[in-house]
Amino acid sequence: MGKRRFKTEADIARFVQQGYGQGEVASYKPWLRVKDVPSGGRSRMVPGMKSGRTHHFLSDLEFHYFLLLEFSDLVVDIREQYPLFATSKARDIAAEMGIQYPVFVGTQLPYVMTSDFVVTLQIPGEKKRLAVRSCKYEKEFVDPNSGLNTIDKLDLERAIWADKSVTDWKIVTEKVGGATLFQNLEWLHKSVRMGQQLAIAADQQSQFIELVMKVADGNRTMSSIVRAASSPTGIPYRSGMQLFKHLLWTKSILTDIAGMPLDPMLRCPTLSVPVMHEQNRKAA
């Protein structure tokens, strides 16, 4: 199926019937897919670890923010390109705000707006709740040809979600993080995702962590640290490096992933373990 064409309500209904914009976790189907929208080569499809499905991103910014969401322990579901259909209530809200509701190009058919991310959060001791994030580059707000239109659409999006009692709505720009952070997260995400079936016993992992912390003096390379911890635990080096990345991703070993590049050949950043792990180690 090629790029979608929307000229009538029936066109929209057809894709709704096919499940687009519906579902949760692995069953969710984004309303917009990579092949539906021109993106100047910056779109990509990425397997998600939380969802177990392929995600569709239309910009580098969306992909980078996705990595932050995947890394967060509070996020339990990520739904991208989430549709906001042009209901009568949505159009009434636009009219009350003095905003002309957008239409599909060349038609009078009300446009299906989308929120870049609808995120399900699970904070310990609280009920699950939704948060909505719209990703925009700062230049989009100052573009003389589209800046005001962009702001109007964002205001309308926020108001529609507020009417649905979802008030945790925010704009995300490229200032959400630096190049080093996203380089490290992408490196870890890809590696951990590909090695999710890594079979290493819990006691081996604990011994591996103990040895890593023992030899990590702030001067050795990551490769050197992993070799020193792998050999005594009977773990091949390649599996040891995979385990090390997994421990960083799951925060069983902590480091400043925004401060220094993570690279096996470079000096390893300062490492630490969570307080609970340290207490368990001393109790043992």
N, C-alpha and C positions, 0 to 999 in steps of 0.2 A: 504494500500500500504506500502510495507516494504522499506528497504534501497535501494536507487537508484543505478543502475549500468550503467556506461557510457562506451560504447565500440566503438560506431560509432557516426557520426554526426546526424544520425536519432534519436538516444537516446536523444541528446541535443535538437533537434528540437521538439521532442514530449513534453518535459516539457515547452519549450517556448510556444507552442501552448496551453498548459494548463494554461498559464498566470503567471508562476513562474518568478520572477525577474521583474515584470511589475506592473504598477498601482501606485497610490498615496494614501496617508492617509489610509482610511479603505479598499480600493480596492487592496492595494499592497500585493503581495505574495512573501515572501523572497525566494531566490533561494535555500538556504540551510535551512532545518528544523532540529529541535533537533534530530529527529530519524535518520537523514541522516549521522550524524557525531559522531564518538566516542569521548567522552569528559571527561572521568574519573568521571562521576557523577556530574560534575559542570554545566551542561546545565540546562536550565529551560525555561518554557513558561510563559509569563507574560502579562496580559491585559494592554493595553496602554490607557491613558486618552486622549492624544492628537489625536491619530489615531483611537480609537474606535475598535481596532482589537488586536489579540493576537500576541505578538512579540516572536521571537525565539533567545535565547542567548546561546552561546556555552562555556562561561566561566563566572566566577564571575566578572572579569574585565569588560566584555561587559555589564553585568547586572548593575553594579555600574555606569558605564558611562551613560547608559540609564536613570538611575534615575536623574543624573545631567541634561540631556537633557530635561526630563519631567519637571523638576523644573524651567528651564530657560524660561523667558518670551519672548525671542527672537526666540525660536524654534517653528515652526508651523507644521513640519512633520518629522518623523523619519523612515527611511527605513534601516533595517539591512540586512546583508548577501546579498548585492547588487552585481549582476553579472557583470563581465567584460569579454565579450566574446572574443575569440581568432580570432579577425578579421585580415585581411591581414595587416591593418595598425598597429594593436597592435603587430603583429609578426615582422613587419619591425622595429618598435621602439625597440623591444628587440634585434634584430640583430645589430642595430646601437649602442646599449649600450654594446654589447658583452655579452649579457645574453641569456642563452639557455632557450627557452620558455618551461615552465613546461608541462608535459603530464600526463594523467590519468595512474595510476599504471598498468603495464602489457599491455599497449597499446602505440600506437604512436599518439593517439588522443590528440590534444592540450587541456590543462586543462581550465576549466572555473574558472578563478580567481574571488575572491569576495572582496569587500570592506566591512569592518565590519559595518560602518555607513555612509549613505548618508543623510545629514541633510539639511532641508530647513529652512533658516533663514529669518526672517522678521524684519529688523531694522527700527524703526519709521522714516518716511520720505524717505526711500530708497526702491528700488525694491527688491523682493525676490531673494535670491541667494543660491547657493549650497555650502556646506562645506562637506569634506570627512574626516573621522577619522578611523584610523587603530589601533586597540587595541592589544598591545603586552606586555607581562611581560618582565622585563629587563633581566631575565635569558635567554630568547630566543635569545638575541643578543650575548651572550658569550658562548652558548653551542657549544663545538668544533665540534659536529656532524651536527649541523643545522644552526649555527650562520650566516655564510656567505650566505647560501641559503636564510635565512630569510631576510637579508639585500638586496640581489638582488631582491627578490620578491617585497619588499617595494619600492625600487627604480623604478622598472618597473611599479608598480601600480601608483606611483606619476606621472611618465612620461605619462602614458596613460591618466590620468585625465587632466594633463596640456594640452595635445593635444586636449582635449575636451573643453578647455578654463576654466577649473575649477582649480584654483590655491590655493584655501584655503584647503590644504591637510596637515594633521598633524598626528603624532603618539601619542597615548595615552598610558601611562604606569600606573602601580599601584600607582605611586606617584601623580596621579591626585587628590587624596583626602585621608583623614584618615578614620579609622574604625568608629569613632564617627559620622562623617558626613554621611556615608553610612547607618549606623544603624538608624540614625534619618530620613533620606530620605525614607528608606524602610518602616519604621513604619508609616510615614505620608502618603506615596503613597498608601499603602495597605488600610489604614483606609479611606482616602478621596475617593479613587476609589470605595470602598464598600458603601460609604454613599453619592454618588453623587446626589441622589434624596432627600437629606435633605431639608425639606420644612420649612424654618424659614423666616418670613417677614423681609424686609430690615430694618424697624424701630427697630425690636427686635435685629437684628444683631448690629446695631449702638449702642443701649443701652448696649448690651452685651460687646462690645468693650470698652465703657466708663467705665463700672464697672470693667472689667478686669484690665484696666490701673490704676484705682483708688486703687485697693487692692493689686496689684502686687508690693510688697515692697522689693523684692529680697531675702526674707527669707521663704516665704510660699511655700508649695508644689504646683505642678500644679493642683492636685486634689482639694486642698483647694481653689485655685483661681477660678477654674471653678465652684465649688459649690457656692461660694460667688456671682458670676456673673449670674448664672443660675436661682437661686430661685427668685430674684426680677423681672426677665424678663419673668417668667412663662414658662421656658424651663426645661424639665426634665434633670437630671444630665447627663444621657447617651447621650442625644442629645446635651447637652452643651459641653461635651467633644468632640463629633464629630464636632461641630461647631468650637471649639477652634483649632482643627487640620486643619480644612478647612481654617481658617483665617491665620494660619501659612503657609500653602501651597500656598495660593494665595497672601501672603505677605501683607495682610491687617493688620496683627500684625507681627512685625519684631523681630527676635532674632538671636543670633549666633548659628546656627544649627551645626556648626563644633566644637564648644567649649565644650559643655556639653551634656550628654545624655538626651534625652527627655523621661521622665517617670513620670506618674501621681503621683507616690509615692515619687519622689525625689524633691528637691528644684528646683523651676522653674527658668530657666536662666532669665537674665534681658530682659524685653520686651520694645518695643517702637512701635510707629505707624508712617507710612509714613508722610512726611511733609504735603502733600496735605490733608490727612485726618485730621491732627491736625489743619490746617487752616480752614477747613470746620467746625470742631467742635467749634472753637472759634467764627466763623461767625454766627453759629446757636445760 
